[in-house]
Amino acid sequence: MRSALELAGFRVVSWTDRSRDGIEWFDRRKARGGQPSSPLGIHISMGPEFATMSANLERNLREERIRLTEAVLERP
């Protein structure tokens, strides 16, 4: 992804792996019994399939099949 963005003309200002943060988010959510921390959140915008999508994301993060990346880019 980074290479593709750079080839498209973007300059990477910051590139941070946030996968551990994502796993910790899932751990905190499980500690609350799976309930969202707020009645308004991403589950609202993602719709009725959020639980399935969320479970897939968690599994793939834990199995290190995917990474969560926070990127700040600029295009000159």
N, CA, C and O atoms as a Tripos MOL2 file, in Angstrom:
@<TRIPOS>MOLECULE
protein
  304   303    76     0     0
PROTEIN
NO_CHARGES

@<TRIPOS>ATOM
      1 N           0.8310   -1.1850    0.0000 N.3       1 MET1
      2 CA          0.0000    0.0000    0.0000 C.3       1 MET1
      3 C           0.8780    1.2510    0.0000 C.2       1 MET1
      4 O           0.6420    2.2000   -0.7480 O.2       1 MET1
      5 N           1.8950    1.2240    0.8600 N.am      2 ARG2
      6 CA          2.7720    2.3880    0.9430 C.3       2 ARG2
      7 C           3.4230    2.6700   -0.4040 C.2       2 ARG2
      8 O           3.4540    3.8140   -0.8560 O.2       2 ARG2
      9 N           3.9410    1.6300   -1.0420 N.am      3 SER3
     10 CA          4.5860    1.7990   -2.3480 C.3       3 SER3
     11 C           3.6090    2.3530   -3.3770 C.2       3 SER3
     12 O           3.9590    3.2360   -4.1600 O.2       3 SER3
     13 N           2.3900    1.8360   -3.3730 N.am      4 ALA4
     14 CA          1.3780    2.3050   -4.3220 C.3       4 ALA4
     15 C           1.0720    3.7840   -4.1050 C.2       4 ALA4
     16 O           0.9280    4.5400   -5.0660 O.2       4 ALA4
     17 N           0.9720    4.1930   -2.8420 N.am      5 LEU5
     18 CA          0.7070    5.6100   -2.5540 C.3       5 LEU5
     19 C           1.8730    6.4920   -2.9880 C.2       5 LEU5
     20 O           1.6710    7.5690   -3.5480 O.2       5 LEU5
     21 N           3.0910    6.0300   -2.7250 N.am      6 GLU6
     22 CA          4.2680    6.8010   -3.1350 C.3       6 GLU6
     23 C           4.3590    6.8840   -4.6540 C.2       6 GLU6
     24 O           4.6950    7.9370   -5.1970 O.2       6 GLU6
     25 N           4.0630    5.7820   -5.3450 N.am      7 LEU7
     26 CA          4.0710    5.8000   -6.8100 C.3       7 LEU7
     27 C           3.0060    6.7370   -7.3710 C.2       7 LEU7
     28 O           3.1600    7.2760   -8.4670 O.2       7 LEU7
     29 N           1.9270    6.9280   -6.6180 N.am      8 ALA8
     30 CA          0.8600    7.8400   -7.0360 C.3       8 ALA8
     31 C           1.2130    9.3010   -6.7580 C.2       8 ALA8
     32 O           0.4350   10.2030   -7.0700 O.2       8 ALA8
     33 N           2.3960    9.5320   -6.1690 N.am      9 GLY9
     34 CA          2.8390   10.9040   -5.9550 C.3       9 GLY9
     35 C           2.7130   11.4260   -4.5420 C.2       9 GLY9
     36 O           2.9910   12.6000   -4.2980 O.2       9 GLY9
     37 N           2.3040   10.5970   -3.6130 N.am     10 PHE10
     38 CA          2.1880   11.0250   -2.2260 C.3      10 PHE10
     39 C           3.5260   10.8800   -1.5100 C.2      10 PHE10
     40 O           4.3060    9.9720   -1.7990 O.2      10 PHE10
     41 N           3.7750   11.7860   -0.5760 N.am     11 ARG11
     42 CA          4.9490   11.6930    0.2930 C.3      11 ARG11
     43 C           4.4630   11.2570    1.6630 C.2      11 ARG11
     44 O           3.5310   11.8450    2.2120 O.2      11 ARG11
     45 N           5.0850   10.2350    2.2120 N.am     12 VAL12
     46 CA          4.6930    9.7220    3.5280 C.3      12 VAL12
     47 C           5.3070   10.6140    4.6030 C.2      12 VAL12
     48 O           6.5280   10.7290    4.7130 O.2      12 VAL12
     49 N           4.4500   11.2340    5.3800 N.am     13 VAL13
     50 CA          4.8870   12.0560    6.5100 C.3      13 VAL13
     51 C           5.0250   11.1750    7.7470 C.2      13 VAL13
     52 O           5.9730   11.3160    8.5210 O.2      13 VAL13
     53 N           4.0660   10.2620    7.9240 N.am     14 SER14
     54 CA          4.0660    9.3580    9.0770 C.3      14 SER14
     55 C           3.3890    8.0630    8.6640 C.2      14 SER14
     56 O           2.3920    8.0720    7.9420 O.2      14 SER14
     57 N           3.9440    6.9400    9.1340 N.am     15 TRP15
     58 CA          3.3840    5.6170    8.8320 C.3      15 TRP15
     59 C           3.4980    4.7860   10.0990 C.2      15 TRP15
     60 O           4.5980    4.3710   10.4630 O.2      15 TRP15
     61 N           2.3760    4.5330   10.7850 N.am     16 THR16
     62 CA          2.3910    3.8730   12.0850 C.3      16 THR16
     63 C           1.4940    2.6420   12.0750 C.2      16 THR16
     64 O           0.3280    2.7150   11.6890 O.2      16 THR16
     65 N           2.0440    1.5250   12.4980 N.am     17 ASP17
     66 CA          1.2700    0.2970   12.6160 C.3      17 ASP17
     67 C           0.4140    0.3910   13.8880 C.2      17 ASP17
     68 O           0.9490    0.5100   14.9900 O.2      17 ASP17
     69 N          -0.8810    0.3390   13.7350 N.am     18 ARG18
     70 CA         -1.8200    0.4370   14.8580 C.3      18 ARG18
     71 C          -2.5320   -0.8930   15.1230 C.2      18 ARG18
     72 O          -3.5800   -0.9220   15.7690 O.2      18 ARG18
     73 N          -1.9630   -1.9880   14.6260 N.am     19 SER19
     74 CA         -2.5980   -3.2950   14.7830 C.3      19 SER19
     75 C          -2.7700   -3.6650   16.2510 C.2      19 SER19
     76 O          -3.8260   -4.1700   16.6330 O.2      19 SER19
     77 N          -1.7670   -3.4280   17.0750 N.am     20 ARG20
     78 CA         -1.8560   -3.7380   18.5010 C.3      20 ARG20
     79 C          -2.9900   -2.9330   19.1380 C.2      20 ARG20
     80 O          -3.7160   -3.4520   19.9850 O.2      20 ARG20
     81 N          -3.1450   -1.6670   18.7370 N.am     21 ASP21
     82 CA         -4.2350   -0.8360   19.2540 C.3      21 ASP21
     83 C          -5.5910   -1.4420   18.8900 C.2      21 ASP21
     84 O          -6.5200   -1.4310   19.6980 O.2      21 ASP21
     85 N          -5.6960   -1.9660   17.6760 N.am     22 GLY22
     86 CA         -6.9440   -2.5900   17.2520 C.3      22 GLY22
     87 C          -7.2780   -3.8160   18.0800 C.2      22 GLY22
     88 O          -8.4260   -4.0060   18.4830 O.2      22 GLY22
     89 N          -6.2750   -4.6500   18.3340 N.am     23 ILE23
     90 CA         -6.4890   -5.8440   19.1550 C.3      23 ILE23
     91 C          -6.8870   -5.4430   20.5710 C.2      23 ILE23
     92 O          -7.7690   -6.0630   21.1660 O.2      23 ILE23
     93 N          -6.2470   -4.4180   21.1110 N.am     24 GLU24
     94 CA         -6.6040   -3.9400   22.4570 C.3      24 GLU24
     95 C          -8.0270   -3.4010   22.4850 C.2      24 GLU24
     96 O          -8.7210   -3.5590   23.4890 O.2      24 GLU24
     97 N          -8.4760   -2.7690   21.4070 N.am     25 TRP25
     98 CA         -9.8570   -2.2810   21.3120 C.3      25 TRP25
     99 C         -10.8190   -3.4690   21.4160 C.2      25 TRP25
    100 O         -11.8100   -3.4140   22.1440 O.2      25 TRP25
    101 N         -10.5170   -4.5340   20.6840 N.am     26 PHE26
    102 CA        -11.3670   -5.7290   20.7560 C.3      26 PHE26
    103 C         -11.3630   -6.3170   22.1650 C.2      26 PHE26
    104 O         -12.4020   -6.7540   22.6610 O.2      26 PHE26
    105 N         -10.2020   -6.3280   22.8060 N.am     27 ASP27
    106 CA        -10.1170   -6.8500   24.1810 C.3      27 ASP27
    107 C         -10.9740   -6.0200   25.1400 C.2      27 ASP27
    108 O         -11.6780   -6.5800   25.9800 O.2      27 ASP27
    109 N         -10.9190   -4.6960   25.0210 N.am     28 ARG28
    110 CA        -11.7410   -3.8290   25.8790 C.3      28 ARG28
    111 C         -13.2300   -4.0600   25.6150 C.2      28 ARG28
    112 O         -14.0380   -4.0870   26.5430 O.2      28 ARG28
    113 N         -13.5780   -4.2260   24.3470 N.am     29 ARG29
    114 CA        -14.9760   -4.4610   23.9890 C.3      29 ARG29
    115 C         -15.4720   -5.7740   24.5850 C.2      29 ARG29
    116 O         -16.5920   -5.8470   25.0920 O.2      29 ARG29
    117 N         -14.6390   -6.8090   24.5240 N.am     30 LYS30
    118 CA        -15.0170   -8.1010   25.1190 C.3      30 LYS30
    119 C         -15.1940   -7.9750   26.6260 C.2      30 LYS30
    120 O         -16.0810   -8.6080   27.1990 O.2      30 LYS30
    121 N         -14.3580   -7.1620   27.2760 N.am     31 ALA31
    122 CA        -14.4570   -6.9570   28.7210 C.3      31 ALA31
    123 C         -15.7840   -6.2860   29.0870 C.2      31 ALA31
    124 O         -16.2610   -6.4340   30.2130 O.2      31 ALA31
    125 N         -16.3800   -5.5530   28.1460 N.am     32 ARG32
    126 CA        -17.6870   -4.9160   28.3620 C.3      32 ARG32
    127 C         -18.8210   -5.8350   27.9190 C.2      32 ARG32
    128 O         -19.9670   -5.3980   27.8110 O.2      32 ARG32
    129 N         -18.5160   -7.0770   27.6680 N.am     33 GLY33
    130 CA        -19.5490   -8.0130   27.2260 C.3      33 GLY33
    131 C         -19.9120   -7.8460   25.7620 C.2      33 GLY33
    132 O         -20.9950   -8.2480   25.3380 O.2      33 GLY33
    133 N         -19.0150   -7.2560   24.9920 N.am     34 GLY34
    134 CA        -19.2560   -7.0800   23.5620 C.3      34 GLY34
    135 C         -20.0630   -5.8470   23.2100 C.2      34 GLY34
    136 O         -20.3770   -5.6120   22.0430 O.2      34 GLY34
    137 N         -20.3970   -5.0640   24.2200 N.am     35 GLN35
    138 CA        -21.2040   -3.8710   23.9800 C.3      35 GLN35
    139 C         -20.3310   -2.7010   23.5350 C.2      35 GLN35
    140 O         -19.1970   -2.5640   23.9940 O.2      35 GLN35
    141 N         -20.8550   -1.8530   22.6400 N.am     36 PRO36
    142 CA        -20.1040   -0.6590   22.2440 C.3      36 PRO36
    143 C         -19.9240    0.2810   23.4290 C.2      36 PRO36
    144 O         -20.7320    0.2840   24.3580 O.2      36 PRO36
    145 N         -18.8630    1.0740   23.3880 N.am     37 SER37
    146 CA        -18.5900    2.0090   24.4860 C.3      37 SER37
    147 C         -19.5400    3.2030   24.4640 C.2      37 SER37
    148 O         -19.6550    3.9220   25.4570 O.2      37 SER37
    149 N         -20.2140    3.4150   23.3520 N.am     38 SER38
    150 CA        -21.1230    4.5420   23.2050 C.3      38 SER38
    151 C         -22.3090    4.0980   22.3380 C.2      38 SER38
    152 O         -22.1490    3.2510   21.4590 O.2      38 SER38
    153 N         -23.4830    4.6590   22.5780 N.am     39 PRO39
    154 CA        -24.6110    4.2990   21.7100 C.3      39 PRO39
    155 C         -24.4060    4.7830   20.2680 C.2      39 PRO39
    156 O         -24.9860    4.2300   19.3340 O.2      39 PRO39
    157 N         -23.5800    5.8160   20.1000 N.am     40 LEU40
    158 CA        -23.2370    6.3040   18.7680 C.3      40 LEU40
    159 C         -21.8090    5.8770   18.4660 C.2      40 LEU40
    160 O         -20.8940    6.1920   19.2270 O.2      40 LEU40
    161 N         -21.6160    5.1830   17.3920 N.am     41 GLY41
    162 CA        -20.2760    4.7300   17.0500 C.3      41 GLY41
    163 C         -20.2450    4.1240   15.6620 C.2      41 GLY41
    164 O         -21.2010    4.2260   14.8940 O.2      41 GLY41
    165 N         -19.1300    3.4940   15.3630 N.am     42 ILE42
    166 CA        -18.9380    2.9270   14.0330 C.3      42 ILE42
    167 C         -19.9890    1.8700   13.7060 C.2      42 ILE42
    168 O         -20.3260    1.6710   12.5390 O.2      42 ILE42
    169 N         -20.5070    1.1930   14.7270 N.am     43 HIS43
    170 CA        -21.5150    0.1650   14.4850 C.3      43 HIS43
    171 C         -22.7610    0.7430   13.8140 C.2      43 HIS43
    172 O         -23.4550    0.0330   13.0860 O.2      43 HIS43
    173 N         -23.0490    2.0160   14.0510 N.am     44 ILE44
    174 CA        -24.2050    2.6620   13.4310 C.3      44 ILE44
    175 C         -23.9700    2.8390   11.9300 C.2      44 ILE44
    176 O         -24.8300    2.4990   11.1170 O.2      44 ILE44
    177 N         -22.8140    3.3670   11.5740 N.am     45 SER45
    178 CA        -22.5430    3.6370   10.1610 C.3      45 SER45
    179 C         -22.2720    2.3630    9.3590 C.2      45 SER45
    180 O         -22.4920    2.3450    8.1480 O.2      45 SER45
    181 N         -21.8020    1.3030   10.0090 N.am     46 MET46
    182 CA        -21.4920    0.0640    9.2950 C.3      46 MET46
    183 C         -22.7360   -0.7910    9.0560 C.2      46 MET46
    184 O         -22.7290   -1.6580    8.1820 O.2      46 MET46
    185 N         -23.7860   -0.5600    9.8080 N.am     47 GLY47
    186 CA        -25.0440   -1.2350    9.5500 C.3      47 GLY47
    187 C         -25.1900   -2.5820   10.2460 C.2      47 GLY47
    188 O         -24.3990   -2.9270   11.1230 O.2      47 GLY47
    189 N         -26.2040   -3.3370    9.8500 N.am     48 PRO48
    190 CA        -26.5670   -4.5680   10.5580 C.3      48 PRO48
    191 C         -25.5270   -5.6860   10.4530 C.2      48 PRO48
    192 O         -25.5700   -6.6270   11.2470 O.2      48 PRO48
    193 N         -24.6200   -5.6140    9.5220 N.am     49 GLU49
    194 CA        -23.5960   -6.6520    9.3700 C.3      49 GLU49
    195 C         -22.3280   -6.3280   10.1590 C.2      49 GLU49
    196 O         -21.3100   -7.0050   10.0080 O.2      49 GLU49
    197 N         -22.3890   -5.2920   11.0010 N.am     50 PHE50
    198 CA        -21.1930   -4.8790   11.7360 C.3      50 PHE50
    199 C         -20.6130   -5.9980   12.5830 C.2      50 PHE50
    200 O         -19.3930   -6.1530   12.6260 O.2      50 PHE50
    201 N         -21.4290   -6.7690   13.2460 N.am     51 ALA51
    202 CA        -20.9160   -7.8390   14.1160 C.3      51 ALA51
    203 C         -20.0940   -8.8430   13.3120 C.2      51 ALA51
    204 O         -19.0320   -9.2740   13.7610 O.2      51 ALA51
    205 N         -20.5690   -9.2140   12.1450 N.am     52 THR52
    206 CA        -19.8360  -10.1580   11.2870 C.3      52 THR52
    207 C         -18.5470   -9.5340   10.7750 C.2      52 THR52
    208 O         -17.4900  -10.1630   10.8090 O.2      52 THR52
    209 N         -18.6370   -8.3000   10.3010 N.am     53 MET53
    210 CA        -17.4430   -7.6210    9.7870 C.3      53 MET53
    211 C         -16.4090   -7.4390   10.8880 C.2      53 MET53
    212 O         -15.2110   -7.6250   10.6720 O.2      53 MET53
    213 N         -16.8880   -7.0740   12.0700 N.am     54 SER54
    214 CA        -16.0060   -6.8630   13.2130 C.3      54 SER54
    215 C         -15.3030   -8.1590   13.6240 C.2      54 SER54
    216 O         -14.1070   -8.1550   13.9180 O.2      54 SER54
    217 N         -16.0450   -9.2590   13.6440 N.am     55 ALA55
    218 CA        -15.4570  -10.5510   14.0000 C.3      55 ALA55
    219 C         -14.3860  -10.9620   12.9810 C.2      55 ALA55
    220 O         -13.3400  -11.4930   13.3530 O.2      55 ALA55
    221 N         -14.6550  -10.7130   11.7020 N.am     56 ASN56
    222 CA        -13.6660  -11.0220   10.6640 C.3      56 ASN56
    223 C         -12.4150  -10.1740   10.8230 C.2      56 ASN56
    224 O         -11.2990  -10.6760   10.6860 O.2      56 ASN56
    225 N         -12.5940   -8.8960   11.1110 N.am     57 LEU57
    226 CA        -11.4570   -8.0110   11.3190 C.3      57 LEU57
    227 C         -10.6230   -8.4770   12.5100 C.2      57 LEU57
    228 O          -9.3980   -8.5580   12.4250 O.2      57 LEU57
    229 N         -11.2900   -8.7800   13.6050 N.am     58 GLU58
    230 CA        -10.5700   -9.2350   14.7980 C.3      58 GLU58
    231 C          -9.7740  -10.5070   14.5160 C.2      58 GLU58
    232 O          -8.5920  -10.5930   14.8500 O.2      58 GLU58
    233 N         -10.4190  -11.4830   13.9070 N.am     59 ARG59
    234 CA         -9.7370  -12.7520   13.6210 C.3      59 ARG59
    235 C          -8.5090  -12.5230   12.7360 C.2      59 ARG59
    236 O          -7.4400  -13.0730   13.0020 O.2      59 ARG59
    237 N          -8.6590  -11.7230   11.6960 N.am     60 ASN60
    238 CA         -7.5430  -11.4830   10.7850 C.3      60 ASN60
    239 C          -6.4170  -10.6830   11.4370 C.2      60 ASN60
    240 O          -5.2470  -10.8970   11.1190 O.2      60 ASN60
    241 N          -6.7530   -9.7670   12.3420 N.am     61 LEU61
    242 CA         -5.7140   -9.0530   13.0940 C.3      61 LEU61
    243 C          -4.9530  -10.0140   13.9990 C.2      61 LEU61
    244 O          -3.7220  -10.0080   14.0220 O.2      61 LEU61
    245 N          -5.6700  -10.8220   14.7270 N.am     62 ARG62
    246 CA         -5.0250  -11.7580   15.6560 C.3      62 ARG62
    247 C          -4.1800  -12.8010   14.9200 C.2      62 ARG62
    248 O          -3.1440  -13.2300   15.4290 O.2      62 ARG62
    249 N          -4.6120  -13.2040   13.7420 N.am     63 GLU63
    250 CA         -3.8580  -14.1770   12.9520 C.3      63 GLU63
    251 C          -2.7620  -13.5140   12.1070 C.2      63 GLU63
    252 O          -2.0680  -14.1830   11.3410 O.2      63 GLU63
    253 N          -2.6170  -12.1930   12.2560 N.am     64 GLU64
    254 CA         -1.6120  -11.3930   11.5420 C.3      64 GLU64
    255 C          -1.7220  -11.5230   10.0240 C.2      64 GLU64
    256 O          -0.7180  -11.5300    9.3120 O.2      64 GLU64
    257 N          -2.9490  -11.6250    9.5520 N.am     65 ARG65
    258 CA         -3.2050  -11.6460    8.1090 C.3      65 ARG65
    259 C          -3.3550  -10.2390    7.5650 C.2      65 ARG65
    260 O          -3.1470   -9.9980    6.3750 O.2      65 ARG65
    261 N          -3.7210   -9.3030    8.4450 N.am     66 ILE66
    262 CA         -3.8840   -7.9040    8.0530 C.3      66 ILE66
    263 C          -3.2150   -7.0170    9.0990 C.2      66 ILE66
    264 O          -2.8810   -7.4760   10.1920 O.2      66 ILE66
    265 N          -3.0250   -5.7630    8.7620 N.am     67 ARG67
    266 CA         -2.4660   -4.7640    9.6770 C.3      67 ARG67
    267 C          -3.3600   -3.5370    9.6180 C.2      67 ARG67
    268 O          -3.9780   -3.2550    8.5920 O.2      67 ARG67
    269 N          -3.4230   -2.8140   10.7230 N.am     68 LEU68
    270 CA         -4.0820   -1.5050   10.7640 C.3      68 LEU68
    271 C          -2.9770   -0.4580   10.7100 C.2      68 LEU68
    272 O          -2.0440   -0.4830   11.5130 O.2      68 LEU68
    273 N          -3.0900    0.4410    9.7780 N.am     69 THR69
    274 CA         -2.0470    1.4430    9.5910 C.3      69 THR69
    275 C          -2.6340    2.8420    9.6670 C.2      69 THR69
    276 O          -3.6550    3.1410    9.0470 O.2      69 THR69
    277 N          -1.9750    3.6860   10.4330 N.am     70 GLU70
    278 CA         -2.3140    5.1050   10.4690 C.3      70 GLU70
    279 C          -1.2840    5.8060    9.6050 C.2      70 GLU70
    280 O          -0.0880    5.7540    9.8940 O.2      70 GLU70
    281 N          -1.7330    6.4550    8.5560 N.am     71 ALA71
    282 CA         -0.8110    7.1010    7.6350 C.3      71 ALA71
    283 C          -1.1710    8.5690    7.4590 C.2      71 ALA71
    284 O          -2.3400    8.9280    7.3200 O.2      71 ALA71
    285 N          -0.1520    9.3990    7.4680 N.am     72 VAL72
    286 CA         -0.3090   10.8150    7.1370 C.3      72 VAL72
    287 C           0.5110   11.0230    5.8730 C.2      72 VAL72
    288 O           1.7110   10.7500    5.8360 O.2      72 VAL72
    289 N          -0.1540   11.5060    4.8520 N.am     73 LEU73
    290 CA          0.4950   11.6870    3.5580 C.3      73 LEU73
    291 C           0.2490   13.0920    3.0410 C.2      73 LEU73
    292 O          -0.7170   13.7560    3.4190 O.2      73 LEU73
    293 N           1.1230   13.5170    2.1910 N.am     74 GLU74
    294 CA          0.8580   14.7890    1.5200 C.3      74 GLU74
    295 C           1.2320   14.6260    0.0580 C.2      74 GLU74
    296 O           2.0890   13.8250   -0.3150 O.2      74 GLU74
    297 N           0.5640   15.4050   -0.7350 N.am     75 ARG75
    298 CA          0.8390   15.3800   -2.1670 C.3      75 ARG75
    299 C           1.2850   16.7680   -2.5720 C.2      75 ARG75
    300 O           0.5220   17.7340   -2.5220 O.2      75 ARG75
    301 N           2.5360   16.8400   -2.9720 N.am     76 PRO76
    302 CA          3.0900   18.1600   -3.3490 C.3      76 PRO76
    303 C           2.3810   18.7950   -4.5330 C.2      76 PRO76
    304 O           2.7410   19.8950   -4.9520 O.2      76 PRO76
@<TRIPOS>BOND
     1     1     2 1
     2     2     3 1
     3     3     4 2
     4     3     5 am
     5     5     6 1
     6     6     7 1
     7     7     8 2
     8     7     9 am
     9     9    10 1
    10    10    11 1
    11    11    12 2
    12    11    13 am
    13    13    14 1
    14    14    15 1
    15    15    16 2
    16    15    17 am
    17    17    18 1
    18    18    19 1
    19    19    20 2
    20    19    21 am
    21    21    22 1
    22    22    23 1
    23    23    24 2
    24    23    25 am
    25    25    26 1
    26    26    27 1
    27    27    28 2
    28    27    29 am
    29    29    30 1
    30    30    31 1
    31    31    32 2
    32    31    33 am
    33    33    34 1
    34    34    35 1
    35    35    36 2
    36    35    37 am
    37    37    38 1
    38    38    39 1
    39    39    40 2
    40    39    41 am
    41    41    42 1
    42    42    43 1
    43    43    44 2
    44    43    45 am
    45    45    46 1
    46    46    47 1
    47    47    48 2
    48    47    49 am
    49    49    50 1
    50    50    51 1
    51    51    52 2
    52    51    53 am
    53    53    54 1
    54    54    55 1
    55    55    56 2
    56    55    57 am
    57    57    58 1
    58    58    59 1
    59    59    60 2
    60    59    61 am
    61    61    62 1
    62    62    63 1
    63    63    64 2
    64    63    65 am
    65    65    66 1
    66    66    67 1
    67    67    68 2
    68    67    69 am
    69    69    70 1
    70    70    71 1
    71    71    72 2
    72    71    73 am
    73    73    74 1
    74    74    75 1
    75    75    76 2
    76    75    77 am
    77    77    78 1
    78    78    79 1
    79    79    80 2
    80    79    81 am
    81    81    82 1
    82    82    83 1
    83    83    84 2
    84    83    85 am
    85    85    86 1
    86    86    87 1
    87    87    88 2
    88    87    89 am
    89    89    90 1
    90    90    91 1
    91    91    92 2
    92    91    93 am
    93    93    94 1
    94    94    95 1
    95    95    96 2
    96    95    97 am
    97    97    98 1
    98    98    99 1
    99    99   100 2
   100    99   101 am
   101   101   102 1
   102   102   103 1
   103   103   104 2
   104   103   105 am
   105   105   106 1
   106   106   107 1
   107   107   108 2
   108   107   109 am
   109   109   110 1
   110   110   111 1
   111   111   112 2
   112   111   113 am
   113   113   114 1
   114   114   115 1
   115   115   116 2
   116   115   117 am
   117   117   118 1
   118   118   119 1
   119   119   120 2
   120   119   121 am
   121   121   122 1
   122   122   123 1
   123   123   124 2
   124   123   125 am
   125   125   126 1
   126   126   127 1
   127   127   128 2
   128   127   129 am
   129   129   130 1
   130   130   131 1
   131   131   132 2
   132   131   133 am
   133   133   134 1
   134   134   135 1
   135   135   136 2
   136   135   137 am
   137   137   138 1
   138   138   139 1
   139   139   140 2
   140   139   141 am
   141   141   142 1
   142   142   143 1
   143   143   144 2
   144   143   145 am
   145   145   146 1
   146   146   147 1
   147   147   148 2
   148   147   149 am
   149   149   150 1
   150   150   151 1
   151   151   152 2
   152   151   153 am
   153   153   154 1
   154   154   155 1
   155   155   156 2
   156   155   157 am
   157   157   158 1
   158   158   159 1
   159   159   160 2
   160   159   161 am
   161   161   162 1
   162   162   163 1
   163   163   164 2
   164   163   165 am
   165   165   166 1
   166   166   167 1
   167   167   168 2
   168   167   169 am
   169   169   170 1
   170   170   171 1
   171   171   172 2
   172   171   173 am
   173   173   174 1
   174   174   175 1
   175   175   176 2
   176   175   177 am
   177   177   178 1
   178   178   179 1
   179   179   180 2
   180   179   181 am
   181   181   182 1
   182   182   183 1
   183   183   184 2
   184   183   185 am
   185   185   186 1
   186   186   187 1
   187   187   188 2
   188   187   189 am
   189   189   190 1
   190   190   191 1
   191   191   192 2
   192   191   193 am
   193   193   194 1
   194   194   195 1
   195   195   196 2
   196   195   197 am
   197   197   198 1
   198   198   199 1
   199   199   200 2
   200   199   201 am
   201   201   202 1
   202   202   203 1
   203   203   204 2
   204   203   205 am
   205   205   206 1
   206   206   207 1
   207   207   208 2
   208   207   209 am
   209   209   210 1
   210   210   211 1
   211   211   212 2
   212   211   213 am
   213   213   214 1
   214   214   215 1
   215   215   216 2
   216   215   217 am
   217   217   218 1
   218   218   219 1
   219   219   220 2
   220   219   221 am
   221   221   222 1
   222   222   223 1
   223   223   224 2
   224   223   225 am
   225   225   226 1
   226   226   227 1
   227   227   228 2
   228   227   229 am
   229   229   230 1
   230   230   231 1
   231   231   232 2
   232   231   233 am
   233   233   234 1
   234   234   235 1
   235   235   236 2
   236   235   237 am
   237   237   238 1
   238   238   239 1
   239   239   240 2
   240   239   241 am
   241   241   242 1
   242   242   243 1
   243   243   244 2
   244   243   245 am
   245   245   246 1
   246   246   247 1
   247   247   248 2
   248   247   249 am
   249   249   250 1
   250   250   251 1
   251   251   252 2
   252   251   253 am
   253   253   254 1
   254   254   255 1
   255   255   256 2
   256   255   257 am
   257   257   258 1
   258   258   259 1
   259   259   260 2
   260   259   261 am
   261   261   262 1
   262   262   263 1
   263   263   264 2
   264   263   265 am
   265   265   266 1
   266   266   267 1
   267   267   268 2
   268   267   269 am
   269   269   270 1
   270   270   271 1
   271   271   272 2
   272   271   273 am
   273   273   274 1
   274   274   275 1
   275   275   276 2
   276   275   277 am
   277   277   278 1
   278   278   279 1
   279   279   280 2
   280   279   281 am
   281   281   282 1
   282   282   283 1
   283   283   284 2
   284   283   285 am
   285   285   286 1
   286   286   287 1
   287   287   288 2
   288   287   289 am
   289   289   290 1
   290   290   291 1
   291   291   292 2
   292   291   293 am
   293   293   294 1
   294   294   295 1
   295   295   296 2
   296   295   297 am
   297   297   298 1
   298   298   299 1
   299   299   300 2
   300   299   301 am
   301   301   302 1
   302   302   303 1
   303   303   304 2
@<TRIPOS>SUBSTRUCTURE
     1 MET1         2 RESIDUE 1 A MET
     2 ARG2         6 RESIDUE 1 A ARG
     3 SER3        10 RESIDUE 1 A SER
     4 ALA4        14 RESIDUE 1 A ALA
     5 LEU5        18 RESIDUE 1 A LEU
     6 GLU6        22 RESIDUE 1 A GLU
     7 LEU7        26 RESIDUE 1 A LEU
     8 ALA8        30 RESIDUE 1 A ALA
     9 GLY9        34 RESIDUE 1 A GLY
    10 PHE10       38 RESIDUE 1 A PHE
    11 ARG11       42 RESIDUE 1 A ARG
    12 VAL12       46 RESIDUE 1 A VAL
    13 VAL13       50 RESIDUE 1 A VAL
    14 SER14       54 RESIDUE 1 A SER
    15 TRP15       58 RESIDUE 1 A TRP
    16 THR16       62 RESIDUE 1 A THR
    17 ASP17       66 RESIDUE 1 A ASP
    18 ARG18       70 RESIDUE 1 A ARG
    19 SER19       74 RESIDUE 1 A SER
    20 ARG20       78 RESIDUE 1 A ARG
    21 ASP21       82 RESIDUE 1 A ASP
    22 GLY22       86 RESIDUE 1 A GLY
    23 ILE23       90 RESIDUE 1 A ILE
    24 GLU24       94 RESIDUE 1 A GLU
    25 TRP25       98 RESIDUE 1 A TRP
    26 PHE26      102 RESIDUE 1 A PHE
    27 ASP27      106 RESIDUE 1 A ASP
    28 ARG28      110 RESIDUE 1 A ARG
    29 ARG29      114 RESIDUE 1 A ARG
    30 LYS30      118 RESIDUE 1 A LYS
    31 ALA31      122 RESIDUE 1 A ALA
    32 ARG32      126 RESIDUE 1 A ARG
    33 GLY33      130 RESIDUE 1 A GLY
    34 GLY34      134 RESIDUE 1 A GLY
    35 GLN35      138 RESIDUE 1 A GLN
    36 PRO36      142 RESIDUE 1 A PRO
    37 SER37      146 RESIDUE 1 A SER
    38 SER38      150 RESIDUE 1 A SER
    39 PRO39      154 RESIDUE 1 A PRO
    40 LEU40      158 RESIDUE 1 A LEU
    41 GLY41      162 RESIDUE 1 A GLY
    42 ILE42      166 RESIDUE 1 A ILE
    43 HIS43      170 RESIDUE 1 A HIS
    44 ILE44      174 RESIDUE 1 A ILE
    45 SER45      178 RESIDUE 1 A SER
    46 MET46      182 RESIDUE 1 A MET
    47 GLY47      186 RESIDUE 1 A GLY
    48 PRO48      190 RESIDUE 1 A PRO
    49 GLU49      194 RESIDUE 1 A GLU
    50 PHE50      198 RESIDUE 1 A PHE
    51 ALA51      202 RESIDUE 1 A ALA
    52 THR52      206 RESIDUE 1 A THR
    53 MET53      210 RESIDUE 1 A MET
    54 SER54      214 RESIDUE 1 A SER
    55 ALA55      218 RESIDUE 1 A ALA
    56 ASN56      222 RESIDUE 1 A ASN
    57 LEU57      226 RESIDUE 1 A LEU
    58 GLU58      230 RESIDUE 1 A GLU
    59 ARG59      234 RESIDUE 1 A ARG
    60 ASN60      238 RESIDUE 1 A ASN
    61 LEU61      242 RESIDUE 1 A LEU
    62 ARG62      246 RESIDUE 1 A ARG
    63 GLU63      250 RESIDUE 1 A GLU
    64 GLU64      254 RESIDUE 1 A GLU
    65 ARG65      258 RESIDUE 1 A ARG
    66 ILE66      262 RESIDUE 1 A ILE
    67 ARG67      266 RESIDUE 1 A ARG
    68 LEU68      270 RESIDUE 1 A LEU
    69 THR69      274 RESIDUE 1 A THR
    70 GLU70      278 RESIDUE 1 A GLU
    71 ALA71      282 RESIDUE 1 A ALA
    72 VAL72      286 RESIDUE 1 A VAL
    73 LEU73      290 RESIDUE 1 A LEU
    74 GLU74      294 RESIDUE 1 A GLU
    75 ARG75      298 RESIDUE 1 A ARG
    76 PRO76      302 RESIDUE 1 A PRO
